[in-house]
Amino acid sequence: LVNDPAGMVQMAAFSPDDTELVTSTSTGRLYYWRVSDGKLLGIKMMGLSDQILYGLDFDSKGQRIAEASHDGTVQVIDARIDPTASVKAARDIANRIRPKGD
């Protein structure tokens, strides 16, 4: 798994067909992983402004993800990944952890 340098993994949820895993971090990002080979499929920002989650789960069809915050707020977001946003978020993370001069 990729380590998000600005946050730690808080929650994880498997898709209904067990082919994907979504992890949330304290930086407000959701990471999508393919279970069969551990490949990072994409990164998406969480829908909640409060980034401390107490719950994370897919709906029964794997189309939406529910996020439950410690303040009692629940938000349902689209589970699909925007590849453009995923690439940008991955680059931002890589730039933060890359040593200066590389």
URUR-V805516 format. One record per residue. RES is the residue in three letters. PSI is psi as a letter, one per 40 degrees, with the letter a starting at -180 (999 if undefined). NEAR is the number of other C-alpha atoms within 12 Angstrom. D_LAST is the distance of its C-alpha to the last C-alpha in Angstrom with 2 decimals. Layout:
BEGIN
res: (RES:RES)
psi: (PSI:PSI)
near: (NEAR:NEAR)
d_last: (D_LAST:D_LAST)
END
This chain:
BEGIN
res: (LEU:VAL:ASN:ASP:PRO:ALA:GLY:MET:VAL:GLN:MET:ALA:ALA:PHE:SER:PRO:ASP:ASP:THR:GLU:LEU:VAL:THR:SER:THR:SER:THR:GLY:ARG:LEU:TYR:TYR:TRP:ARG:VAL:SER:ASP:GLY:LYS:LEU:LEU:GLY:ILE:LYS:MET:MET:GLY:LEU:SER:ASP:GLN:ILE:LEU:TYR:GLY:LEU:ASP:PHE:ASP:SER:LYS:GLY:GLN:ARG:ILE:ALA:GLU:ALA:SER:HIS:ASP:GLY:THR:VAL:GLN:VAL:ILE:ASP:ALA:ARG:ILE:ASP:PRO:THR:ALA:SER:VAL:LYS:ALA:ALA:ARG:ASP:ILE:ALA:ASN:ARG:ILE:ARG:PRO:LYS:GLY:ASP)
psi: (i:h:h:h:d:e:i:i:h:d:i:i:h:i:i:d:e:f:e:i:h:h:i:i:i:e:e:e:i:h:h:h:i:h:d:d:e:e:h:h:d:i:h:i:i:i:d:i:d:h:e:h:i:e:i:h:i:i:i:d:e:e:d:i:h:h:h:h:i:e:e:e:h:h:i:h:i:h:e:i:h:h:d:d:d:d:d:d:d:d:d:d:d:d:d:d:e:h:i:h:e:999)
near: (18:26:21:28:19:17:19:23:27:27:27:27:32:26:28:19:17:17:19:30:34:44:42:40:32:27:28:29:39:47:43:37:28:21:20:13:12:17:18:26:30:31:36:34:32:34:27:31:20:23:31:29:34:26:27:36:33:31:20:15:16:24:19:23:36:32:41:28:26:17:16:14:19:24:25:22:24:22:34:25:27:19:16:14:20:23:19:17:25:28:17:17:21:19:16:16:17:12:8:8:6:8)
d_last: (22.57:19.48:19.22:19.18:17.53:19.97:23.05:25.06:27.07:30.55:32.53:32.64:35.10:35.95:37.15:40.91:40.46:37.95:35.41:32.81:31.62:30.47:28.85:28.63:26.36:27.13:24.64:27.09:25.41:27.21:25.42:27.42:27.38:29.44:31.48:32.20:28.69:26.60:24.59:23.21:25.33:24.30:23.79:26.42:27.27:30.43:33.54:34.57:33.51:34.14:31.32:33.28:34.86:37.90:38.24:36.46:38.33:38.84:42.19:44.41:43.22:39.47:39.30:38.77:37.17:38.92:37.02:39.14:38.07:39.38:41.31:43.42:41.79:41.36:39.51:39.56:36.69:36.27:34.59:33.28:29.58:28.35:25.65:24.25:23.96:22.48:19.61:18.91:19.16:16.85:14.11:14.88:14.63:11.32:9.88:11.74:10.67:6.88:6.01:5.69:3.84:0.00)
END
